[in-house]
Amino acid sequence: MIVNPELFTAFCIASAALILMPGPVVMLVIATSLKDGTKAGLQTVAGAGLGNGVLIVFAAFGITTIMGLLADLFYLVRYIGAAYLIWLGVREWRASYRPVDRAAAPSQPRGQGALIARAFLIGVTNPKAILFYIAFFPQFLDPSLPAGPQLAAMVAAFMMIALTLDSAFALLAGRVRRHLIDPVMASLRQRITGSLLIGTGALLAIARR
């Protein structure tokens, strides 16, 4: 037996609960889907998944010392990212007050690489995720079983749950966006997007070490 079924089930439930909480990644996925569509939202999911993957491998296999040495760098990047997201949110709010031009061409979504890179930075500097991985992974290990296979199974399960639930958020937000495409509704969409971006940046900025 590779894992303890009861502990593994508890781990999956705790992981799903963490992902479903309205943290920075979820808010960024929803904001991006509302602004640029489902495809952009799914690209954001991919970037955040890569960032989470880096953290989860580091934490699961005990490389906490390196993360401690790089803590200041992580937080510097996090604050820069928070400021950038807040700036994007303010820009969306300001744009929502501009006169509606029905003849204007719709804005083009940002490039795939930029979306993935932005989401990766949010994912890899997410303090909630760092705390969860380092503090809670050991709680779901059965000491009577080899740690390596258990950790590998937990990593795979967490990544699958995260990708599934975050993708669901992107798809749902993308469907809502269809009702907000009309120029008259564009200002509402921009204000929702701006609020989510500002909220994401604020969550990152105020999160404790």
C-alpha positions as a Markdown table, in Angstrom:
| # | Residue | x | y | z |
|---|---|---|---|---|
| 1 | Met | 0.0 | 0.0 | 0.0 |
| 2 | Ile | 1.5 | 3.4 | -1.1 |
| 3 | Val | -0.7 | 5.7 | 1.0 |
| 4 | Asn | -3.0 | 5.5 | 4.0 |
| 5 | Pro | -6.5 | 5.7 | 2.5 |
| 6 | Glu | -8.0 | 7.7 | 5.4 |
| 7 | Leu | -5.1 | 10.2 | 5.5 |
| 8 | Phe | -5.0 | 10.6 | 1.7 |
| 9 | Thr | -8.8 | 11.3 | 1.6 |
| 10 | Ala | -8.4 | 13.9 | 4.3 |
| 11 | Phe | -5.5 | 15.4 | 2.4 |
| 12 | Cys | -7.6 | 15.7 | -0.8 |
| 13 | Ile | -10.5 | 17.3 | 1.1 |
| 14 | Ala | -8.2 | 19.8 | 2.8 |
| 15 | Ser | -6.5 | 20.6 | -0.6 |
| 16 | Ala | -9.9 | 21.2 | -2.3 |
| 17 | Ala | -11.0 | 23.5 | 0.6 |
| 18 | Leu | -7.8 | 25.5 | 0.3 |
| 19 | Ile | -8.2 | 25.9 | -3.5 |
| 20 | Leu | -11.8 | 26.9 | -3.2 |
| 21 | Met | -11.0 | 29.7 | -0.8 |
| 22 | Pro | -11.0 | 33.1 | -2.6 |
| 23 | Gly | -7.3 | 33.6 | -2.6 |
| 24 | Pro | -5.0 | 35.4 | -5.0 |
| 25 | Val | -4.9 | 32.7 | -7.6 |
| 26 | Val | -8.7 | 32.1 | -7.8 |
| 27 | Met | -9.3 | 35.9 | -8.0 |
| 28 | Leu | -6.7 | 36.3 | -10.7 |
| 29 | Val | -8.2 | 33.5 | -12.7 |
| 30 | Ile | -11.7 | 35.0 | -12.5 |
| 31 | Ala | -10.5 | 38.5 | -13.3 |
| 32 | Thr | -8.5 | 37.4 | -16.3 |
| 33 | Ser | -11.4 | 35.3 | -17.6 |
| 34 | Leu | -13.8 | 38.2 | -17.3 |
| 35 | Lys | -11.4 | 40.6 | -19.0 |
| 36 | Asp | -9.8 | 38.4 | -21.8 |
| 37 | Gly | -12.0 | 35.3 | -22.0 |
| 38 | Thr | -11.9 | 31.7 | -21.0 |
| 39 | Lys | -8.7 | 30.9 | -23.0 |
| 40 | Ala | -6.8 | 33.6 | -21.2 |
| 41 | Gly | -8.2 | 32.3 | -17.9 |
| 42 | Leu | -7.0 | 28.8 | -18.6 |
| 43 | Gln | -3.6 | 30.1 | -19.5 |
| 44 | Thr | -3.6 | 31.8 | -16.1 |
| 45 | Val | -4.5 | 28.5 | -14.5 |
| 46 | Ala | -1.5 | 26.9 | -16.3 |
| 47 | Gly | 0.9 | 29.6 | -15.0 |
| 48 | Ala | -0.4 | 29.4 | -11.5 |
| 49 | Gly | -0.2 | 25.6 | -11.7 |
| 50 | Leu | 3.5 | 25.9 | -12.6 |
| 51 | Gly | 4.1 | 28.2 | -9.7 |
| 52 | Asn | 2.3 | 25.9 | -7.3 |
| 53 | Gly | 4.2 | 23.0 | -8.7 |
| 54 | Val | 7.5 | 24.6 | -7.8 |
| 55 | Leu | 6.3 | 25.3 | -4.2 |
| 56 | Ile | 4.8 | 21.9 | -3.7 |
| 57 | Val | 7.9 | 20.0 | -4.8 |
| 58 | Phe | 10.1 | 22.2 | -2.6 |
| 59 | Ala | 7.8 | 21.8 | 0.4 |
| 60 | Ala | 6.9 | 18.1 | -0.1 |
| 61 | Phe | 10.5 | 17.0 | -0.3 |
| 62 | Gly | 11.8 | 19.1 | 2.6 |
| 63 | Ile | 13.8 | 21.8 | 0.8 |
| 64 | Thr | 12.6 | 24.3 | 3.3 |
| 65 | Thr | 16.0 | 25.6 | 4.1 |
| 66 | Ile | 16.5 | 27.0 | 0.6 |
| 67 | Met | 13.1 | 28.6 | 0.7 |
| 68 | Gly | 14.0 | 30.2 | 4.0 |
| 69 | Leu | 17.2 | 31.7 | 2.5 |
| 70 | Leu | 15.2 | 33.0 | -0.4 |
| 71 | Ala | 12.3 | 34.3 | 1.7 |
| 72 | Asp | 13.2 | 38.0 | 1.3 |
| 73 | Leu | 13.4 | 37.6 | -2.5 |
| 74 | Phe | 10.0 | 35.8 | -2.5 |
| 75 | Tyr | 8.4 | 38.7 | -0.5 |
| 76 | Leu | 10.1 | 41.4 | -2.6 |
| 77 | Val | 8.7 | 39.8 | -5.8 |
| 78 | Arg | 5.3 | 39.4 | -4.1 |
| 79 | Tyr | 5.1 | 43.1 | -3.2 |
| 80 | Ile | 6.1 | 44.1 | -6.7 |
| 81 | Gly | 3.5 | 41.8 | -8.1 |
| 82 | Ala | 0.9 | 43.1 | -5.7 |
| 83 | Ala | 1.6 | 46.7 | -6.7 |
| 84 | Tyr | 1.3 | 45.7 | -10.4 |
| 85 | Leu | -2.0 | 44.0 | -9.9 |
| 86 | Ile | -3.4 | 46.9 | -8.0 |
| 87 | Trp | -2.2 | 49.3 | -10.8 |
| 88 | Leu | -4.0 | 47.1 | -13.4 |
| 89 | Gly | -7.1 | 47.2 | -11.3 |
| 90 | Val | -7.1 | 50.9 | -11.0 |
| 91 | Arg | -6.6 | 51.2 | -14.7 |
| 92 | Glu | -9.6 | 49.0 | -15.3 |
| 93 | Trp | -11.7 | 51.2 | -13.0 |
| 94 | Arg | -10.5 | 54.4 | -14.8 |
| 95 | Ala | -11.3 | 52.9 | -18.2 |
| 96 | Ser | -14.8 | 52.1 | -17.0 |
| 97 | Tyr | -15.6 | 55.8 | -16.9 |
| 98 | Arg | -14.7 | 56.5 | -20.4 |
| 99 | Pro | -17.5 | 57.1 | -22.9 |
| 100 | Val | -18.7 | 53.9 | -24.7 |
| 101 | Asp | -17.7 | 53.7 | -28.3 |
| 102 | Arg | -19.8 | 51.0 | -30.0 |
| 103 | Ala | -17.7 | 51.2 | -33.1 |
| 104 | Ala | -14.4 | 50.6 | -31.3 |
| 105 | Ala | -12.7 | 47.3 | -31.9 |
| 106 | Pro | -12.5 | 45.1 | -28.8 |
| 107 | Ser | -9.2 | 45.1 | -27.0 |
| 108 | Gln | -6.9 | 42.2 | -27.8 |
| 109 | Pro | -6.0 | 39.8 | -25.0 |
| 110 | Arg | -2.4 | 40.0 | -23.7 |
| 111 | Gly | 0.0 | 37.4 | -25.0 |
| 112 | Gln | 0.0 | 33.9 | -23.8 |
| 113 | Gly | 3.5 | 34.1 | -22.4 |
| 114 | Ala | 2.7 | 37.3 | -20.4 |
| 115 | Leu | -0.4 | 35.7 | -18.9 |
| 116 | Ile | 1.4 | 32.5 | -17.9 |
| 117 | Ala | 4.4 | 34.5 | -16.4 |
| 118 | Arg | 2.2 | 36.8 | -14.4 |
| 119 | Ala | 0.2 | 33.8 | -13.0 |
| 120 | Phe | 3.4 | 31.9 | -12.3 |
| 121 | Leu | 4.7 | 34.8 | -10.1 |
| 122 | Ile | 1.5 | 35.0 | -8.2 |
| 123 | Gly | 1.5 | 31.2 | -7.7 |
| 124 | Val | 5.1 | 30.9 | -6.6 |
| 125 | Thr | 4.9 | 33.8 | -4.2 |
| 126 | Asn | 1.5 | 32.9 | -2.7 |
| 127 | Pro | 2.1 | 32.9 | 1.1 |
| 128 | Lys | -1.0 | 30.9 | 1.8 |
| 129 | Ala | 0.3 | 28.1 | -0.4 |
| 130 | Ile | 3.8 | 28.2 | 1.1 |
| 131 | Leu | 2.3 | 27.9 | 4.6 |
| 132 | Phe | 0.0 | 25.1 | 3.6 |
| 133 | Tyr | 2.6 | 23.0 | 1.9 |
| 134 | Ile | 5.3 | 23.3 | 4.6 |
| 135 | Ala | 3.0 | 23.1 | 7.7 |
| 136 | Phe | 0.4 | 20.6 | 6.6 |
| 137 | Phe | 2.0 | 18.1 | 4.3 |
| 138 | Pro | 3.6 | 16.2 | 7.2 |
| 139 | Gln | 0.2 | 15.9 | 8.9 |
| 140 | Phe | -1.0 | 13.6 | 6.2 |
| 141 | Leu | 1.9 | 11.2 | 6.2 |
| 142 | Asp | 1.6 | 7.8 | 7.7 |
| 143 | Pro | 4.9 | 7.1 | 9.5 |
| 144 | Ser | 4.5 | 3.3 | 9.0 |
| 145 | Leu | 4.7 | 3.8 | 5.2 |
| 146 | Pro | 7.6 | 5.1 | 3.1 |
| 147 | Ala | 7.4 | 8.8 | 2.8 |
| 148 | Gly | 8.6 | 9.1 | -0.8 |
| 149 | Pro | 5.7 | 7.4 | -2.5 |
| 150 | Gln | 3.2 | 9.1 | -0.2 |
| 151 | Leu | 4.6 | 12.5 | -1.1 |
| 152 | Ala | 4.6 | 11.7 | -4.8 |
| 153 | Ala | 0.9 | 10.7 | -4.6 |
| 154 | Met | 0.0 | 13.8 | -2.6 |
| 155 | Val | 1.8 | 16.1 | -5.1 |
| 156 | Ala | 0.0 | 14.5 | -8.0 |
| 157 | Ala | -3.4 | 14.7 | -6.3 |
| 158 | Phe | -3.0 | 18.3 | -5.3 |
| 159 | Met | -1.9 | 19.4 | -8.7 |
| 160 | Met | -4.8 | 17.5 | -10.3 |
| 161 | Ile | -7.3 | 19.0 | -7.9 |
| 162 | Ala | -5.9 | 22.5 | -8.3 |
| 163 | Leu | -6.0 | 22.4 | -12.1 |
| 164 | Thr | -9.5 | 21.0 | -12.1 |
| 165 | Leu | -11.0 | 23.5 | -9.7 |
| 166 | Asp | -9.1 | 26.5 | -11.1 |
| 167 | Ser | -10.1 | 25.6 | -14.6 |
| 168 | Ala | -13.8 | 25.4 | -13.5 |
| 169 | Phe | -13.5 | 29.0 | -12.1 |
| 170 | Ala | -12.1 | 30.1 | -15.5 |
| 171 | Leu | -14.8 | 28.4 | -17.5 |
| 172 | Leu | -17.6 | 29.8 | -15.2 |
| 173 | Ala | -16.2 | 33.3 | -15.4 |
| 174 | Gly | -15.8 | 32.9 | -19.2 |
| 175 | Arg | -19.5 | 32.1 | -19.5 |
| 176 | Val | -20.4 | 35.1 | -17.4 |
| 177 | Arg | -18.2 | 37.3 | -19.6 |
| 178 | Arg | -20.5 | 36.5 | -22.6 |
| 179 | His | -23.2 | 38.5 | -20.9 |
| 180 | Leu | -20.9 | 41.4 | -20.3 |
| 181 | Ile | -19.5 | 41.8 | -23.9 |
| 182 | Asp | -22.0 | 44.4 | -25.0 |
| 183 | Pro | -20.4 | 47.9 | -24.9 |
| 184 | Val | -23.1 | 49.1 | -22.5 |
| 185 | Met | -22.1 | 46.3 | -20.0 |
| 186 | Ala | -18.4 | 46.8 | -20.7 |
| 187 | Ser | -18.0 | 49.3 | -17.8 |
| 188 | Leu | -19.5 | 46.9 | -15.4 |
| 189 | Arg | -17.2 | 44.1 | -16.5 |
| 190 | Gln | -14.2 | 46.5 | -16.2 |
| 191 | Arg | -15.2 | 47.5 | -12.6 |
| 192 | Ile | -15.7 | 43.8 | -11.6 |
| 193 | Thr | -12.3 | 43.0 | -13.2 |
| 194 | Gly | -10.6 | 46.0 | -11.6 |
| 195 | Ser | -12.0 | 45.2 | -8.2 |
| 196 | Leu | -10.8 | 41.6 | -8.4 |
| 197 | Leu | -7.3 | 42.7 | -9.5 |
| 198 | Ile | -7.1 | 45.2 | -6.7 |
| 199 | Gly | -8.4 | 42.6 | -4.2 |
| 200 | Thr | -5.8 | 40.1 | -5.4 |
| 201 | Gly | -3.0 | 42.6 | -5.0 |
| 202 | Ala | -4.3 | 43.6 | -1.6 |
| 203 | Leu | -4.4 | 40.0 | -0.4 |
| 204 | Leu | -0.8 | 39.5 | -1.5 |
| 205 | Ala | 0.4 | 42.7 | 0.1 |
| 206 | Ile | -1.2 | 42.2 | 3.5 |
| 207 | Ala | -0.4 | 38.4 | 3.8 |
| 208 | Arg | 1.9 | 37.7 | 6.7 |
| 209 | Arg | 5.1 | 35.9 | 6.5 |
